[in-house]
């Protein structure tokens, strides 16, 4: 990647917030991990003839856990390389902007995931509503268009106004009810996470048990 071997300062999110400095050994977009070499010595890049990682202490950091990133320095061009100002010119601001966009995208994706205890059905409802309305989680509630709050168990009867806001509450209730019906149909076909709902699974287990006992 463009920032491999660049010296950086990274701060992670709480509750155990830490700040570390090192050179970027690798940044893997597939696993969403950044590996920093914390050694004070100059970085040594792996080449085609040696797949051995350079010596040093390494820190593996999930991109989603990074709250801030600062580029401290860029690697010097090796002296044996031909001097070419056009090739040596690196836009530091562009590098920072690119990583900032990646971090922002990761954090946005993380923010769309419901709190602990959110079921596939609940998450599917949130995703469905967010396709047509601005939506985000606030605690255990879904906040839609900064106007409607949907509390557990996220049914039409659980839709209410945010204090001081006004809108078409009945219409939003109908939208929630319609989306839940669609999700129920998808669950019955095993199309959400490849799982049936807990109630369906329980009924299936009871039916099987009744047949076995009979």
C-alpha positions as a Python dict, from the first residue, in 0.01 Angstrom:
ca = {
    (1, 'X'): (0, 0, 0),
    (2, 'X'): (105, 366, -41),
    (3, 'X'): (188, 407, 331),
    (4, 'X'): (399, 94, 385),
    (5, 'X'): (719, 187, 577),
    (6, 'X'): (580, 531, 662),
    (7, 'X'): (629, 646, 1021),
    (8, 'X'): (293, 704, 1189),
    (9, 'X'): (129, 778, 1523),
    (10, 'X'): (-193, 586, 1590),
    (11, 'X'): (-443, 635, 1873),
    (12, 'X'): (-697, 364, 1952),
    (13, 'X'): (-1050, 404, 2088),
    (14, 'X'): (-1139, 353, 2454),
    (15, 'X'): (-1187, 223, 2711),
    (16, 'X'): (-818, 121, 2696),
    (17, 'X'): (-710, 410, 2475),
    (18, 'X'): (-346, 394, 2373),
    (19, 'X'): (-117, 588, 2140),
    (20, 'X'): (164, 409, 1958),
    (21, 'X'): (426, 518, 1706),
    (22, 'X'): (595, 298, 1450),
    (23, 'X'): (638, 224, 1083),
    (24, 'X'): (359, 67, 881),
    (25, 'X'): (464, -291, 812),
    (26, 'X'): (140, -372, 632),
    (27, 'X'): (-225, -265, 612),
    (28, 'X'): (-451, -548, 501),
    (29, 'X'): (-793, -441, 359),
    (30, 'X'): (-923, -799, 370),
    (31, 'X'): (-872, -858, 742),
    (32, 'X'): (-901, -483, 822),
    (33, 'X'): (-579, -492, 1023),
    (34, 'X'): (-281, -256, 1042),
    (35, 'X'): (54, -398, 1155),
    (36, 'X'): (307, -151, 1296),
    (37, 'X'): (677, -217, 1352),
    (38, 'X'): (753, -44, 1682),
    (39, 'X'): (1131, -89, 1652),
    (40, 'X'): (1332, 233, 1669),
    (41, 'X'): (1560, 113, 1389),
    (42, 'X'): (1501, 206, 1028),
    (43, 'X'): (1242, -15, 856),
    (44, 'X'): (1354, -291, 623),
    (45, 'X'): (1116, -378, 344),
    (46, 'X'): (1061, -743, 246),
    (47, 'X'): (1186, -804, -108),
    (48, 'X'): (1119, -1076, -364),
    (49, 'X'): (1423, -1280, -258),
    (50, 'X'): (1347, -1281, 114),
    (51, 'X'): (1010, -1335, 277),
    (52, 'X'): (1151, -1296, 628),
    (53, 'X'): (993, -1012, 825),
    (54, 'X'): (1239, -750, 952),
    (55, 'X'): (1335, -761, 1319),
    (56, 'X'): (1138, -555, 1567),
    (57, 'X'): (839, -547, 1796),
    (58, 'X'): (508, -558, 1615),
    (59, 'X'): (161, -431, 1707),
    (60, 'X'): (-151, -556, 1528),
    (61, 'X'): (-436, -305, 1538),
    (62, 'X'): (-788, -353, 1394),
    (63, 'X'): (-871, -57, 1169),
    (64, 'X'): (-1210, -24, 1340),
    (65, 'X'): (-1029, 45, 1670),
    (66, 'X'): (-830, 343, 1535),
    (67, 'X'): (-967, 681, 1643),
    (68, 'X'): (-691, 901, 1497),
    (69, 'X'): (-396, 865, 1263),
    (70, 'X'): (-102, 1100, 1205),
    (71, 'X'): (166, 1060, 939),
    (72, 'X'): (504, 1149, 1093),
    (73, 'X'): (747, 1086, 808),
    (74, 'X'): (786, 906, 478),
    (75, 'X'): (1063, 660, 386),
    (76, 'X'): (1362, 793, 196),
    (77, 'X'): (1416, 670, -158),
    (78, 'X'): (1705, 413, -164),
    (79, 'X'): (2026, 568, -301),
    (80, 'X'): (2065, 295, -567),
    (81, 'X'): (1735, 399, -724),
    (82, 'X'): (1763, 650, -1009),
    (83, 'X'): (1669, 1000, -903),
    (84, 'X'): (1338, 1099, -1050),
    (85, 'X'): (1157, 1395, -891),
    (86, 'X'): (829, 1286, -1045),
    (87, 'X'): (853, 944, -876),
    (88, 'X'): (987, 1077, -545),
    (89, 'X'): (705, 1326, -501),
    (90, 'X'): (451, 1192, -250),
    (91, 'X'): (142, 1385, -155),
    (92, 'X'): (127, 1341, 222),
    (93, 'X'): (-214, 1503, 241),
    (94, 'X'): (-349, 1256, -15),
    (95, 'X'): (-210, 964, 188),
    (96, 'X'): (-368, 1098, 507),
    (97, 'X'): (-699, 1162, 330),
    (98, 'X'): (-705, 811, 187),
    (99, 'X'): (-649, 647, 525),
    (100, 'X'): (-897, 884, 688),
    (101, 'X'): (-1160, 780, 433),
    (102, 'X'): (-1087, 412, 499),
    (103, 'X'): (-1114, 464, 875),
    (104, 'X'): (-1435, 663, 835),
    (105, 'X'): (-1588, 388, 622),
    (106, 'X'): (-1490, 122, 877),
    (107, 'X'): (-1630, 323, 1166),
    (108, 'X'): (-1952, 394, 975),
    (109, 'X'): (-1997, 24, 903),
    (110, 'X'): (-1931, -58, 1270),
    (111, 'X'): (-2187, 204, 1380),
    (112, 'X'): (-2455, 31, 1174),
    (113, 'X'): (-2424, -286, 1380),
    (114, 'X'): (-2677, -305, 1663),
    (115, 'X'): (-2581, -333, 2031),
    (116, 'X'): (-2511, -661, 2206),
    (117, 'X'): (-2818, -881, 2197),
    (118, 'X'): (-2939, -755, 1859),
    (119, 'X'): (-3092, -1047, 1669),
    (120, 'X'): (-3060, -1105, 1292),
    (121, 'X'): (-3426, -1001, 1265),
    (122, 'X'): (-3362, -673, 1448),
    (123, 'X'): (-3055, -599, 1235),
    (124, 'X'): (-3245, -681, 916),
    (125, 'X'): (-3517, -432, 1015),
    (126, 'X'): (-3257, -162, 1078),
    (127, 'X'): (-3091, -226, 741),
    (128, 'X'): (-3428, -218, 562),
    (129, 'X'): (-3527, 114, 722),
    (130, 'X'): (-3184, 267, 660),
    (131, 'X'): (-3223, 212, 286),
    (132, 'X'): (-3501, 471, 272),
    (133, 'X'): (-3443, 683, 584),
    (134, 'X'): (-3138, 817, 770),
    (135, 'X'): (-3098, 567, 1052),
    (136, 'X'): (-2861, 504, 1342),
    (137, 'X'): (-2854, 323, 1674),
    (138, 'X'): (-2881, 516, 1998),
    (139, 'X'): (-2838, 273, 2284),
    (140, 'X'): (-3086, -10, 2229),
    (141, 'X'): (-3315, 207, 2016),
    (142, 'X'): (-3328, 275, 1643),
    (143, 'X'): (-3334, 646, 1559),
    (144, 'X'): (-3499, 710, 1221),
    (145, 'X'): (-3471, 1047, 1042),
    (146, 'X'): (-3388, 1206, 1381),
    (147, 'X'): (-3766, 1202, 1436),
    (148, 'X'): (-3876, 851, 1531),
    (149, 'X'): (-3748, 615, 1800),
    (150, 'X'): (-3815, 242, 1780),
    (151, 'X'): (-3773, 59, 2110),
    (152, 'X'): (-3740, -314, 2171),
    (153, 'X'): (-3887, -543, 2047),
    (154, 'X'): (-3892, -307, 1746),
    (155, 'X'): (-4254, -356, 1641),
    (156, 'X'): (-4498, -99, 1503),
    (157, 'X'): (-4637, -38, 1853),
    (158, 'X'): (-4286, 51, 1972),
    (159, 'X'): (-4252, 349, 1735),
    (160, 'X'): (-4272, 692, 1900),
    (161, 'X'): (-4165, 1049, 1835),
    (162, 'X'): (-3836, 1192, 1955),
    (163, 'X'): (-3928, 1450, 2218),
    (164, 'X'): (-4011, 1780, 2050),
    (165, 'X'): (-4031, 1634, 1697),
    (166, 'X'): (-4335, 1589, 1477),
    (167, 'X'): (-4409, 1378, 1170),
    (168, 'X'): (-4639, 1112, 1029),
    (169, 'X'): (-4625, 859, 1311),
    (170, 'X'): (-4892, 630, 1167),
    (171, 'X'): (-4710, 609, 835),
    (172, 'X'): (-4384, 514, 1007),
    (173, 'X'): (-4566, 246, 1205),
    (174, 'X'): (-4703, 104, 879),
    (175, 'X'): (-4353, 107, 725),
    (176, 'X'): (-4212, -83, 1025),
    (177, 'X'): (-4498, -333, 1015),
    (178, 'X'): (-4453, -387, 640),
    (179, 'X'): (-4076, -438, 670),
    (180, 'X'): (-4121, -684, 958),
    (181, 'X'): (-4365, -885, 746),
    (182, 'X'): (-4108, -899, 465),
    (183, 'X'): (-3838, -1008, 710),
    (184, 'X'): (-4064, -1277, 857),
    (185, 'X'): (-4118, -1413, 507),
    (186, 'X'): (-3743, -1412, 439),
    (187, 'X'): (-3675, -1588, 769),
    (188, 'X'): (-3929, -1857, 682),
    (189, 'X'): (-3727, -1920, 367),
    (190, 'X'): (-3398, -1920, 560),
    (191, 'X'): (-3270, -1609, 380),
    (192, 'X'): (-3144, -1416, 682),
    (193, 'X'): (-2806, -1544, 803),
    (194, 'X'): (-2915, -1888, 686),
    (195, 'X'): (-3112, -1927, 1009),
    (196, 'X'): (-3473, -1964, 1108),
    (197, 'X'): (-3603, -1750, 1391),
    (198, 'X'): (-3564, -1879, 1746),
    (199, 'X'): (-3938, -1935, 1773),
    (200, 'X'): (-3944, -2134, 1449),
    (201, 'X'): (-3648, -2342, 1563),
    (202, 'X'): (-3818, -2407, 1897),
    (203, 'X'): (-4141, -2512, 1728),
    (204, 'X'): (-3944, -2740, 1501),
    (205, 'X'): (-3771, -2897, 1800),
    (206, 'X'): (-4098, -2946, 1985),
    (207, 'X'): (-4264, -3099, 1681),
    (208, 'X'): (-3974, -3333, 1626),
    (209, 'X'): (-3976, -3428, 1993),
    (210, 'X'): (-4350, -3492, 1987),
    (211, 'X'): (-4319, -3715, 1685),
    (212, 'X'): (-4029, -3901, 1840),
    (213, 'X'): (-4214, -3948, 2165),
    (214, 'X'): (-4529, -4055, 1980),
}
